[in-house]
Amino acid sequence: MTDRFRSPQTFLLLIAFAMPVAFSTWLALLNNFAIDGAGFTGKEIGILQSLREVPGFLAFTAVFVLLFIREQRFAVVSLLVLGVGVAITGFFPAAIGLYLTTILMSIGFHYLETINQSLTLQWLPKEQTAHFMGKAMAVKGAAAVLSFGGVWLLLDYFSVAYVWVYLLFGCIAVLLAILMLMAFPQFQDGHEQQKKLILKRRYWLFYLLTFFSGARRQIFVVFAGFLMVEKFGYSAGQIALLFLFNHFFNLFFASRIGRWIGHIGERHALTIEYVGLFLVFTGYALVSDADIAAVLYVLDHLFFAFAIAIRTYFQKIASPEDIASTAGVSFSINHIAAVILPAALGLVWLVSPAVVFYLGAALALASLLLTQLIPNKPQQGNEIRWFDSAATAQRPAS
């Protein structure tokens, strides 16, 4: 590997590729393996999904791990744990084994997501971050398409057993982690990071936008797909095609969206996102046509790319030494909804599925109102855009 490619950007793009190679395989096989291999019912799969989200909720503990290991090395170790967790899953076709391998996989995945976000915000110049994040999403989309396609070929055309599919794709992630450990130098961090939890009043808007973003994502992940199956009778193959189409979108358009966000600014980008989401969730509540529902599903996923703007907003207002700690805290805030909403809204769903999506529309509207507080040029001391002239003066960081 030449010096030209042994750069922080290449390191981050390799992470963006390696992570979905392992995780997309785990996700694609989960339901079939859980039922066919482990004999799961709805009860066991519900427990497994709750266990999977716990490491995300505990992502703030990453800051304590940084007392013992540098972030770059921590990212590689997390990728290694993710790969090992996926690789060994097929060897444990029973409830306890699947629970334990899921926890192991999830620890690696969520720590890697947290540290990857932190390193991206630290290593990249602010004017390049949105474009680069879009490029990273495109790389993730390509890796997911390759993984889903590979799984489909191995299972349907070559009748390879689950255990070997898990082992193959998990080992690819492990080998990439070893390559990154050996091939890349230790890059210099711009600022020494805080080794304690950081909660600052001046970041309150970022915290709220992160929470609402997590809540909206849960409604999409848990209930939008469920609507497609329960109400419109979509088969597993049709859902897989929608999923692949969404990743193809990331592959071809996410980089352009990232560049566009850098051009128009965070407030305008998020305004477009939340207006669109308000209409999409309202559409979910009212839709009666299967094809229109599929269009809404694709549009919903499209707006995921706009969430880049929340992170670039934080990068611009944050003290550089706060980034690693706040990345962990924000990831935990994002997962508060993942722990609470699925079970709570599952009960609401039994009464009225439309109410679940109207709640999503309300969350989008609340996010839209909050977004209007983002300044034209956010920076330290100018974190919030107030609407009276006396309050628009920059306030000191606290």
N, C-alpha and C positions, 0 to 999 in steps of 0.2 A: 504494500500500500504506500503510495507516494505521499510526500509531505502535503501536497495540494489537497489530498482527500483526508488527511489526518487532522481534520478541523473540527471545532465544536459543532458546526452545522451538520457535518456528515455524521457525527456521533448521534445527534438528536434525530436525524432522519433514519438512521439504523434502528434506533429505539422505536420510532414510529412504524417501521416495517415489521420488526420482530414481535412487538406486542400483539397485534392482531393475528399474526401467523399462529400463535398459541391460543389466544383467547377465542378467536372466531371458530377454531376447530372445537374447542370445549363447548362453546355455545351451540354450534350446529348439531353436535352429537348428544347433547344433554338429555333432552326429553326421551329420545328413542332408547338411549343406553339406560336411563333411569328406569324405564318401563320394562324393556326387554331383558336387560342384564341384572338389574337390582330389584325388579318387581315393585317399583314405586306406585303408590296411589297419590291422590291429591294431597293427602296429609303429609307424606314424606317429602314431596316436591316443595310444598309450602315451607316446611322446616328448612330444607336445603337453601331455598332462595333467601330466607331470613338470615341464615348463617353466612351466606355469600356477601351480604351487605354490611355485616358487622365490621370487618376490617376497613371498609370505606368510612364508616362512622368514626372509627378510631384512628383515622389517618393523621390526626394532629400529633400522635405519638412519634411521628417521623422526626420531629425536632429533637426528641430525646436520643434517638439513635444517632443523630448527627454529632453527639458528644463523643462518639467512639469511631466514626467513619466519615470520610468526606463524601459530599453529595454525589460526585461523579462515580465513585466506587459503589456507593449505596444503590445508584440506579442500575448498575451492572449486576450486583448481587440480587436485586429485586427481580430483574429479568430472568436470572438463573432460577430463582425460587418459582416464578411463574411457569417457566418451561418444565421444571421437574414435576410440579404439581399436575400439569396437563399430561406429561409423559407417563406417569404412573397410575393415572385414573383408571384405565382399563383393567389393571391388575386387581382391582378391589370392587367387584360387582356385588356389593352388599351395602345396606343402608349406612352402617357406621363407617365403612371404608370410603364411600362416596362423600359423606359428610366431611371426613378428615381431609381427603384430597381436595375438596372444594375450598375448605378453609385455607389450606396451604397455597393453592392457586390464587385465591382472592387476596391473601396477604401480599404476594408478589405483585399482583396486578395493581392493587390500590396504592401501595407504596411507590411503584414505578410511575403511575399516573401523577402522583403528588410531586415526586422529585423531578420528573420530566417537565412539568409546568414551571417549577421553581428555576431549573437550569435554563429553560428557554427565556424566561423573563430576565435572568441575570446576564446571560451571555450575549444576547442580541441587542443591537441599538434600537431605541424605541421606534424610530421611523421605519424599521424593517420587520418588526415583530409580527404585525398583522399578516403581511404577505407570507412570511415564513410559516406561520401557523396554518395558513391556508394550504401551503405546499405540503406541510406535514400531514394534514388531513387527506390530501390527495394520495400520499404514499400509504397512509393507513387504508384508504379505500382500495388501492391496488392490492395490498397484502390480503385484505379480507376477501376480495374477489378470487384471488389465487387459492386461498384456503378453502372457501366454500366450493369452488370448482373442483379442487383436488379431492375434498371429502366426497363429493358427489360421484366423481369418477371411481375412486377406490371402492366405495360401497356398492354402487349400482352396476358398474361395469366389470369390476374385478373381484367383487364379493370378498373384500378384505375384512377381517374381523375388527370389531371396535378397538380391541386392545392394541393392535398394530397401528391403526390410524392415530390413536392418541399418542402412542410412543413415537411415531414418525414426526409429527408436527411439534410435539413437545421437545424432542431432541434437536430439531432445527433451531428453536429458540435458545436452547442450552448452548449449542455450538456458536450461535451468533453472540451470545453473552461472553463466551470464552474468547472469541475473536476480538471483541471490543476490549476485553481486559488486557489482551496481549498487544494489540495493534495501536491503541491510542495512548498518547502521553497524558499525564495529569494536567489538565488545562488550569490556567490561573483564574481563580475567582476574583471578580471585581471588588467585592467588599466582603469582609468577614461577617458571616451570618449570625443572627441572634440564636442562642442555644436555649431559649425559653419560649413559652407560649406568648404570642403577641396579640392583644386585642386593643385596638386604638379607636377612640371615638371618631377620629377623622376618616376612618375607613368604613363607617356605618353604612353608607350607600352601597359600597361594594359587597358587604356582608348580606344586605337585604336582596340585592339583585341575584347573588349567588344562591340564596335560599329559594327564591321564587323560580329560578332556573332549574334547580333540582326537583322541585315539586312538579313543574310542567313536564320535565323529562320522565318522571315516574308515570304520569298519566298516559304519556305516549307509549312507553315501553310496556306497561302492564295492561292498559285498557284499550288502546287503539287497535292493537293486534287482536285482542280478544273479541272486540266488536266485529272485526272482519270475519272471524271464524263463527262466532255464535249467531250473529244476525244475518250475515250474507253467505255463510257456508263455504268460505274459502278453504281450499285444501292446503295441506302442509307444503306441497309443491308450489302452489300459487303464492303463498306467503313467502317462501324462499325466493321466488322470482322478484317479488316486490323488494325484498331485502337486498338482493343483488343489484337491482336497478338503483336503489338508494346509494349503494357503494360505488356504482359506476358514476353516479352524479358527483360524488366526492372526488373521484379520480380525475374527472375532466373540468370541474368548475370550482372546487374549493379554493384552489390557489388564486383564481381570479377574484373570488369573493373576498379573500383575505387582502389582496391588493386594493380592492375597491373600498373596503373598510378603512384602510390606511389613508385613502384619499378623501373620503367624505366625513370621517370622524365617527367616534363611538356613539354619540347621542343620535345622530341621524340613522346609523346602521341599526341600532337597537330599536328605534322608533319603527322602522320598516319591519323588523322581526316581530314586534309585539302587536302591531296592527294586523299583520298576516296571521299570527297565532290566534288572535281574538276571532278572526273570521273562520279559521280552520276548526277551532274547538266548537264554535257555534254550529258550523257545518256538521261536525260529528254528531251533535245532539239532534239535528234535524234530518240528516240524510236518510233516504229510503232506497237509493239506487246503488248497486254494488260497484259499478264502474266509477261513479262519483266518489264513493268512499275510498277507492283505490287512489284516485287523484289527490284527495285530502291527505291520505297516508304519505304519499310521496312529497307533497308540499310541506307537511309537518316535518319530515326529515330534512328537507331542504333548509329549513330555518335553523337547524343545529349549527350550521357553519357560522351563522351570525353571532353566536355566543362567544366567538373569539373576542368580540369587542369588550366584553366584561373584563377579560384578563388584560387586554392592552390598556383599558382605563385604569386598572389597578397598577400596572407597571408605571404609568405616568405619574400617579399620585403618591406612590409608595417611597419610603426611605429604602435605599438599596439593601441595607442590612436586615430589613424586615421580610424580605421576599420569601425565604425558605420557610420561616415559621408561619407566615400568613397563608402560604400555599397549603400547608397541612391543615390549618384551622378552617380555611375556606372549603377544602375537600370534605371535612367533617360536617360543616354547615350544609353543604350540598346534599349530604347523605342523611340528614335528619329526616327529610321527607321520605327517603327510601325506606327508613325503618317504620315510619308511622302511616304514611298514606295508603300503601297497598291493602293492608288489612282493614283500615277504616273505610276507605272508599269501596272495598269489596262488599261491605255491608250495605252501603248506599246503592251499589249496583243492583242488588237484589230487589230493591224497591223501584229504582228508576235509573237506567244507564244514562239517560239524557242529563240528569242532574250532575253526574260525574263530569261530563264534558262542559256543562255550564260553569261548574267550579273552575275548570281549566281556563275557560274564557275570562272568568273573573280574575284569576291569577295573572293572565296576560294583560288585562286592563290595569291592574295594580302595578305591574312591572312597567307598563307604558308610562304611567304617571311618574313613577320614580325615575325613569330614564330622562325625563325632562330636566332633572336636576344636575345632569352631567354638563360641565362647562364646555364651551367651544374648544378651549385649549386647556384640558386638565393638567395639573402639575401640583407639586407639593405646595401647600398654602392656598391652592385654588382647586379644592376637591369638589366643591358643591356650587352650583349655579343658582343663586337666589334671585328672586324676581322683583326686588326693590333695589333702587340704586345704592342705598346706604349699605346694604348687605352684600353687594357684589364685590366689595373690596376684598382683596386677598387676606385671609386670616392666617396667623402663624400656625405651623404644624404642632400638633399636640399628641 
